[in-house]
Amino acid sequence: MEKSDRSQSSFEADSQDLHLQSKMRVIRIVDSARSGTTLLALLMGLTVLGVSGNTLRVYQETHVPHEYMLPLWPDEFNVRPTLSLVIGSAIVLVSNITALCFSHVGSLRARTTAHTSITFLAPLVGLVGALIAVIFYYVVNASDVADTFLSWTCRWTDVPMSQSPRWDALCQQSHAGLYLAILLIPVEVAALGLAAFQMKVERYTDRYLGARKTPVLA
């Protein structure tokens, strides 16, 4: 009888270990998926920032006042849509760099409370940044009076330019920045969902480990 009780106790312990191993495996898989999604969002945000910032740079270098009689850009010109992409993508960039640092730098990951908070807050801030970029782009782009980078450069793509500004390249960059900013939204939503699920499983695992240490399950 005593041998049977020991066997049953050993079986229950093994079952509990298998359950714990399963949860730990889920955490590792979700953490890897979240890190991959975060890296993808980081690269997309970096691309948006790069192409939008380059467009603004070209404008600053080639824009001349209208009194010179040879303007390459219109007097009534709206740069705010592109500025919104720069600001939004910068927020995405910073938030995702922070998330990756807390996920892969040992000293930061060891700070459990900070790591757990950043795991969820970073993709949330990144999502806000992506929404800012897209929503503000369309809000400030609503005017039919002033041209934007997208409307102006794409209007003159057939005009050959041997030097800056090259309208066709700027038009492609404007489209790329906008489309990537739009795609950033579902990517950040996916990262946020994975972070929320990871937090849920980690909390369950912590409670499970705490319960196993109680006299009832000892």
N, C-alpha and C positions, 0 to 999 in steps of 0.2 A: 504494500500500500504506500509506504514511504517512498519507494522507488518510483512508483507511478506518479506521485505528487511532484517529485523532483523532475521527472520527464515533462509533465505538463507545464511546470514553471519555466523550464528551459525552452519549451516550444513557444510559450507566450513571450518570453524575452526575445527570442529570435524573430518572431513576428513583428514585435515592436521595432527591433533594429531594422528590419526590412522596410517597414513603413517610414522610419526616419531617413533611411538611405534614399528611398523614393522621393521624399520631399527635398532632400538636399540635391538630388539630381535635377529636379525640376527647377530649383533655385539657380543652379549653375547654367542650365539651358536658357532660362529666361534672362539671366544676367548677361550671357553672351549675346543673345538676340538684342537686348536693350543697348548694349555697348556698340554693336554693329549698326543699329539704327541711329544711335547718337553720332557715330563717326560719319555716316552717310549725310545726316543733317548738317554736320560741321562742314563737310566738303561742299555741299550745296550752298550753304550760307557764305562760305569763302568765295565761291564762284560768283554769286550774286553781288557780293561786295566788290570783287575784282572788276567785273564788267561794268557795273554802275559807276564805280569810282573812276575807272578809265574814261568813261564817257564824259564825266564832269571835268576830268583833267584836260581832255582834248578841247572841250568847250572853253575852258579858261585860257588855254594857250592860243586859240584861234579866233576868239571873239574880239572884235574891235568896235569902237563907237561908231554910230551911224554917220557922223560927219566925215569919215574917211571915204565915203561914197562906194566902198567896195566891201560891204558887209557879207560875211558868210552865214551869219545867223540873223534872224529877225529881231527887231527892237522889242516887240512884245513876245517874250519867250518865257515859258513856264518850266523852271528846273525842279520844282517841288516834287513831282512824281518820282523823279530819279533820286532826289534826296531822301524820300521816304523809303526807297529800296535800300539805300546806303545805311540809314539808321536802323531799319528793321533787321537787315542782315548782320549788322554789327552786334545787335542784341542776341541774335541766334548764335553767332560765332562765340561770344563770351560765355553764354550759358552752356553751350555744348562742350567747350574747352574745360569749363569748371566741372561738368559732369564726368568727363573722361579722366580728369585728374583725380577726382575722388574715387573713381572706380579702379584705377590702375596704379596709383601711387600708394605704396604700402602704409606710409605714415598717416596719410589722409583717410584711407579706407579703414584703418584701425579705430578712427574716431566714429564709433557706431552711430551715435545720435546725429552728428553732422552728416555722415555718409547717407543715412536713411533719409534725412531731410532733403539733401541735395539730389538724391536719386529721383525724387518726385518733383521738386521745385524747378530743377534745371530744364526738363522738357516742357514744363508749364510756362516758364519764362520764354523758352524758345518758341513755343506756340504763339504766345502773345506777340513776340517780335515778328514772326511770319505774318500774323494777322495785321499788325501795324503796317508792314510793308505793302501788303496787297490792298487793304481797305483804304489807306491814305492815298495810295497810288491812284485808285479809281475816283476817290472823292475829289482830290485836287486836279485830276485830269478831266473833270467834267466840263470845263470851260470850252466853248467853241470859238473863242476869240483868240486866245494865245496858243501858239504851237508848243509842242513838247518835243523831247528828243525823238520819241517814237514817230510822231506825225511828221516832223520836219526831215529827219534823216531818211526815212523810208520813202518820202516823196521824191527824193533826188538820187535814188539808188542807181538810176541809169546814167547819171552824169559821171564820166570817168574822172578820177582824181588821182594824180600821181604822187600827192603828198597829203598830209593831214590837213583837214579832216576828210577821211574817206567815208563817204556817205553809206556805201553798202556795208562796210564793216561795222559802223556805228549802229546801223539799223539792225543788223544781226545781233549785236551785243544788247541792244535795247530789248529785243524780243526774248533773248536768252535770259536776261535778268528777270523779266516779268514772269516768264513761264516757270523758271526754277523757283521763284518766290511763291508762286501758286502751288507748285508741287511740294514745297516745304511744309505746307499746312498738314496734309495727310501723313507725312513722315513724322512730324512732331506729335501728331495725335497718336500714331502707332507707338512712338517712344514713351509717351505719357501713359498709354494703356499698359504697356509692358512694365513700366515702373510701378504703377498701381498694383498690378497683379503680383509682382515680385515682393512688394511690401506686404501684401496680404499673406502670401505663403511664408515669408520670413516671420511674421508675427505669429502665425499658426505654429510654426516650428518651435519658436521660442516658448510658447505656451505649452506645447507638447513636451519639450525637454523639462520645463519646470514641473509639469505634472508627474513625469517619470521619477523625479527626485523626491516626491512626497512619500510618506510611509505607506500609503495605500497601495502604491504600485511597486514599492521596493521589494 
